[in-house]
Amino acid sequence: MRLCSLQSVTSHIVIGEPLSFSVRDANHQLLLARGQIIHDAAQLDELFQRGALVEISELTNAVQPRSRTARSLTTAQLPGEWARLGEEARRSLAAPADRLASGVDSTTDELLRLIDQAPGVALAQILRQGDGHYGVNHSIHAATACHAAARFLGWSPAEQRRAFQAALTMNISMIDLQARLATQVSPPTTLQREAIQQHPRLSVELLEKAGITDPLWLDAVGQHHELPDGSGYPHGLTDVSELASLLRFADVYTARLSARANRPAMSAQQAGRELHLMADASPLAAGLIKAFGVFPPGSLVRLASGELALVVGNGEKAYHPVVASLTDARGEPRLTPLRRDTSRQGLAVVGLVSSQSLPMRLSDERIAELISA
């Protein structure tokens, strides 16, 4: 059961009208069944204080998709919306051929709306790696990374959208296999290796059956594991499209940021270093790395002053991000986070820290608010 906070989905609550989803407490016990009513703002606030939760799949079933211009979300609602759209993407990517293209288009519209509203929060979603289906999450993360890189490189809006959709669908034929491999300690079996080798070709076939005709999109999906020296797969090509190369870099980079059964997640700094070495100074890889920064939004860091802080944006230089200081130099929580410029003397970033190092719980909603402030 995947859940998000009730507070993050307040745009779907109308006081005095029946709920279209159930509400649960912090222990997942039912508080209000679907169809019951929240009678006033005081009752709603009490539910917020209790840490009330909503099951994401139930929310997804209840909410009808709206156009990008018809919806306005508060910053605190963004994490819940990202979680809901993860379920929406899962259904779209698994849809039969006659509904696949429209589902991918609808999901793309919704996800790009969130990225447009808060690009830093979008990058934090990749870095913080929430719960859910690994294959679907990885598709969304790679698509978001491709879009960020394409935007950084100055590609047109149409090219950015194509990059997003190509990345979202490049592994469409093996999404469930990806989820199994993420938790599998043993090496891939012979059948699994064969599926991995053939998935670019099979993904193209699925897209063509769905009516996708964009040759640049299809070529990128088919070539995203090919290498300029001919050592890639499935065909050993040497003439690889620019978009296919960007997909491959985003695929590798975002996979490194995710924990697997046989290895922990890498930091963005480590993943960027590996990508730089692998990509042989490719401007596409450099654009991807620079779009994220050495310390992307959502990173938790320690400053030279002893303060613990959340990275909320890139600074003028890669190693000098803008941060929100969460504690003072003694490690005591600040009532109000303090924005810091880490290029100033005594405030440099000296290392990454885990969320367990913080003396307070930092919710996804609070992180989104701090990044967007």
C-alpha positions in Angstrom: 0.0 0.0 0.0 1.5 3.3 -1.1 0.3 6.4 0.7 0.8 10.1 0.6 -0.2 12.8 3.1 -3.8 14.1 3.2 -2.3 17.6 3.3 -0.6 17.1 -0.1 -4.0 16.4 -1.8 -6.1 19.1 -0.3 -7.0 20.3 -3.9 -9.2 17.2 -4.1 -11.1 17.8 -0.9 -14.3 19.9 -0.7 -15.5 20.6 2.8 -19.1 19.4 3.2 -19.0 17.1 0.2 -18.4 13.3 0.2 -14.8 12.2 -0.1 -13.8 10.4 -3.2 -11.2 8.4 -1.3 -10.6 7.0 2.2 -8.5 8.7 4.9 -6.2 6.7 7.1 -4.1 7.5 10.2 -0.3 7.3 10.6 -0.7 3.6 11.3 -2.7 3.1 8.2 -5.9 2.5 10.1 -9.1 3.7 8.5 -10.4 7.1 9.8 -12.9 8.1 7.1 -14.2 5.8 4.4 -14.8 7.0 0.9 -18.1 8.9 0.7 -17.9 10.3 4.3 -17.7 14.0 4.8 -15.2 16.4 6.3 -17.6 18.9 7.9 -15.4 22.0 8.5 -11.9 23.4 8.4 -11.3 22.5 12.1 -11.9 18.8 11.4 -9.6 19.0 8.3 -6.9 20.7 10.4 -7.2 18.0 13.0 -6.6 15.3 10.4 -3.5 17.2 9.2 -2.2 17.3 12.7 -2.7 13.5 13.1 -0.6 12.9 10.0 -3.6 11.6 8.0 -2.8 9.6 4.8 -4.4 8.7 1.5 -3.8 5.5 -0.5 -2.3 6.7 -3.8 -4.0 4.0 -6.0 -7.4 5.0 -4.6 -6.7 8.6 -5.2 -5.7 7.9 -8.8 -8.9 6.0 -9.4 -11.0 8.9 -8.0 -9.3 11.8 -9.7 -10.2 12.6 -13.3 -7.2 14.0 -15.2 -7.5 17.7 -15.9 -5.7 19.9 -18.4 -2.4 21.5 -17.5 -4.0 24.9 -17.4 -7.1 23.9 -15.4 -5.2 22.9 -12.3 -3.4 25.0 -9.7 -1.3 23.3 -7.0 0.3 24.6 -3.9 3.9 23.7 -3.4 3.1 21.4 -0.5 0.8 19.4 -2.8 3.5 18.7 -5.4 4.9 15.5 -3.8 1.5 13.9 -3.5 0.9 14.8 -7.2 4.2 13.2 -8.2 3.2 10.1 -6.4 -0.3 10.0 -8.0 1.2 10.5 -11.4 3.6 7.6 -10.8 0.5 5.4 -10.6 -0.9 7.1 -13.7 2.3 6.5 -15.6 2.3 2.8 -14.6 -1.2 2.4 -16.1 -0.3 4.4 -19.2 2.8 2.4 -20.0 1.0 -0.9 -19.5 -2.0 0.1 -21.6 -3.0 -1.9 -24.7 -1.9 -0.6 -28.1 -5.0 1.3 -28.8 -4.7 3.4 -25.6 -0.9 3.5 -25.2 -0.1 6.7 -27.3 -3.0 8.7 -25.7 -1.9 7.5 -22.2 1.7 8.5 -22.8 0.6 11.9 -24.1 -1.7 12.5 -21.1 1.0 11.4 -18.6 3.6 13.6 -20.3 1.3 16.7 -20.1 0.7 16.2 -16.4 4.4 15.5 -15.5 5.7 18.4 -17.6 3.2 20.6 -15.8 4.8 19.7 -12.5 8.3 20.2 -13.9 7.3 23.6 -15.3 5.9 24.7 -11.9 8.8 23.5 -9.8 11.9 22.3 -11.7 13.9 22.0 -8.5 11.3 19.8 -6.9 11.3 17.6 -10.0 15.1 17.0 -9.6 14.6 16.3 -5.9 12.1 13.6 -6.8 14.9 11.8 -8.6 17.5 12.3 -5.9 15.2 11.2 -3.0 13.9 8.1 -4.8 10.5 7.5 -3.3 8.6 4.2 -3.0 6.8 2.5 -5.8 7.4 0.4 -8.9 11.1 0.6 -9.7 10.7 0.3 -13.5 8.0 3.0 -13.6 9.9 5.3 -11.3 13.1 4.9 -13.3 11.3 5.7 -16.5 9.9 8.9 -15.0 13.3 9.8 -13.5 15.2 9.2 -16.8 12.6 11.3 -18.6 12.8 14.1 -16.1 16.6 14.0 -16.4 16.5 14.1 -20.2 14.1 17.0 -20.1 16.4 18.9 -17.7 19.4 18.3 -19.9 17.6 19.2 -23.1 16.4 22.5 -21.5 19.9 23.2 -20.2 21.4 22.6 -23.7 18.9 25.0 -25.3 16.8 22.5 -27.2 13.4 23.7 -28.4 10.2 22.9 -26.4 9.2 20.3 -29.1 12.7 18.7 -28.7 12.4 18.7 -25.0 9.1 17.0 -25.1 10.4 14.4 -27.5 13.3 13.7 -25.2 11.0 13.3 -22.3 8.7 10.9 -24.1 11.5 8.8 -25.7 13.1 8.4 -22.2 9.7 7.6 -20.6 9.1 4.8 -23.1 12.6 3.5 -23.9 12.2 0.5 -21.5 8.5 -0.1 -22.0 9.0 -3.7 -23.0 10.9 -4.6 -19.8 9.5 -2.4 -17.0 8.4 -5.3 -14.8 11.7 -7.1 -15.4 13.5 -3.9 -14.2 11.5 -4.0 -11.0 12.5 -7.7 -10.4 16.2 -7.0 -11.2 16.3 -4.1 -8.7 15.6 -6.6 -5.9 17.4 -9.6 -7.3 20.8 -10.3 -5.7 21.8 -13.1 -8.1 23.1 -12.3 -11.7 20.5 -12.1 -14.4 19.4 -15.5 -15.8 19.9 -16.5 -19.4 16.3 -15.6 -20.2 16.6 -12.2 -18.4 19.8 -11.4 -20.3 18.1 -12.1 -23.6 15.2 -9.9 -22.6 17.6 -7.1 -21.7 19.5 -7.5 -25.0 16.3 -7.3 -27.0 14.3 -4.7 -25.1 15.2 -1.7 -27.3 13.9 -3.5 -30.4 10.8 -4.8 -28.6 10.1 -1.3 -27.2 10.1 0.1 -30.7 7.7 -2.6 -31.9 5.3 -1.7 -29.0 5.4 2.0 -29.8 4.9 1.3 -33.5 1.9 -0.9 -32.8 0.5 2.0 -30.7 0.7 4.3 -33.7 3.8 6.3 -32.7 5.4 7.4 -36.0 8.0 10.0 -35.0 11.3 8.6 -36.4 13.5 10.5 -34.0 11.6 9.2 -31.0 11.6 5.6 -32.4 15.3 5.7 -33.4 16.3 7.0 -30.0 14.4 4.2 -28.2 15.9 1.6 -30.6 19.5 2.9 -30.3 19.7 3.9 -26.6 22.1 1.1 -25.8 24.2 1.4 -28.9 27.7 2.8 -28.7 29.8 4.8 -31.2 32.5 2.1 -31.2 29.9 -0.6 -32.2 30.1 -2.5 -28.9 26.5 -1.7 -27.9 23.3 -3.7 -28.5 21.0 -4.9 -30.0 22.5 -4.3 -33.4 26.1 -3.1 -32.8 25.5 0.2 -34.6 28.2 2.9 -34.8 26.0 5.7 -36.1 24.0 6.6 -33.0 21.6 9.6 -32.9 22.1 12.5 -30.5 18.9 11.8 -28.7 19.7 8.1 -28.3 23.0 9.1 -26.6 21.2 11.5 -24.3 18.7 8.7 -23.3 21.6 6.4 -22.6 23.3 8.9 -20.3 20.1 9.7 -18.5 19.4 6.0 -18.1 22.8 5.3 -16.5 22.9 8.5 -14.4 19.5 8.0 -12.8 20.0 4.3 -12.3 23.2 5.1 -10.3 21.1 7.4 -8.0 18.8 4.5 -7.1 19.7 1.8 -4.6 19.6 -1.8 -5.8 19.6 -5.1 -3.9 23.3 -5.5 -4.5 24.5 -1.9 -4.0 23.6 1.4 -2.3 22.5 4.5 -4.2 25.3 6.8 -5.4 25.4 10.5 -4.6 24.9 12.8 -7.6 28.6 13.7 -7.3 29.7 10.1 -7.7 27.2 9.4 -10.4 28.3 12.5 -12.3 31.9 11.5 -12.0 31.2 8.0 -13.4 29.1 9.4 -16.2 31.8 11.9 -17.1 34.4 9.1 -17.4 32.1 6.9 -19.4 30.9 9.6 -21.8 34.4 10.7 -22.9 33.7 14.5 -22.5 30.4 14.4 -24.4 28.6 17.7 -24.3 25.3 15.8 -23.8 26.6 14.2 -20.7 28.1 17.5 -19.5 24.7 19.1 -20.0 23.0 16.5 -18.0 25.5 16.7 -15.1 25.3 20.5 -15.1 21.5 20.5 -15.1 21.6 18.6 -11.8 24.7 20.2 -10.3 27.2 18.6 -7.9 24.6 19.0 -5.1 21.1 18.8 -6.7 18.1 20.2 -4.9 17.0 17.8 -2.2 20.6 17.0 -1.1 21.3 17.2 2.6 24.7 18.6 3.4 26.9 19.7 6.3 28.4 23.2 6.1 31.9 24.3 7.4 30.0 26.2 10.1 28.7 22.9 11.5 25.1 23.6 10.3 23.1 20.9 8.5 21.2 22.2 5.5 19.0 21.3 2.6 20.2 22.2 -0.9 17.4 24.2 -2.6 19.1 25.4 -5.8 22.3 25.6 -7.8 24.7 28.5 -7.1 26.9 30.4 -9.5 29.5 27.6 -9.2 29.0 23.9 -9.0 30.3 23.4 -5.5 28.5 26.5 -4.0 24.8 25.6 -4.0 22.1 27.7 -2.3 20.9 26.0 0.8 18.3 26.3 3.6 20.1 25.9 6.9 18.0 23.6 9.1 20.2 23.7 12.3 22.5 26.0 14.0 26.2 25.3 14.4 25.5 23.1 17.5 23.1 21.0 15.6 20.0 22.4 17.2 17.0 22.7 14.9 16.1 26.2 13.6 12.5 27.3 14.0 12.8 29.0 10.7 15.3 27.6 8.1 17.9 30.2 7.1 18.8 30.6 3.5 22.6 30.4 3.0 25.0 31.2 0.2 27.7 28.5 0.4 30.2 30.6 -1.6 30.6 32.8 1.5 33.6 32.1 3.8 32.8 29.6 6.6 29.7 28.3 4.9 31.1 26.0 2.3 29.7 22.5 1.8 32.0 20.0 3.5 30.0 16.8 3.0 26.8 15.0 2.4 24.6 13.7 5.2 21.7 11.3 5.5 18.2 12.2 6.6 18.9 10.1 9.7 21.5 12.7 10.7 18.9 15.4 11.0 17.5 16.2 14.5 14.0 16.6 13.0 11.8 14.8 10.4 11.7 16.6 7.1 8.6 15.7 5.1 8.5 15.7 1.3 6.0 18.5 1.5 8.4 20.6 3.6 11.2 19.9 1.3 9.1 21.1 -1.7 8.2 24.3 0.1 11.9 25.0 1.0 13.1 24.4 -2.5 10.4 26.5 -4.1 10.7 29.4 -1.6 
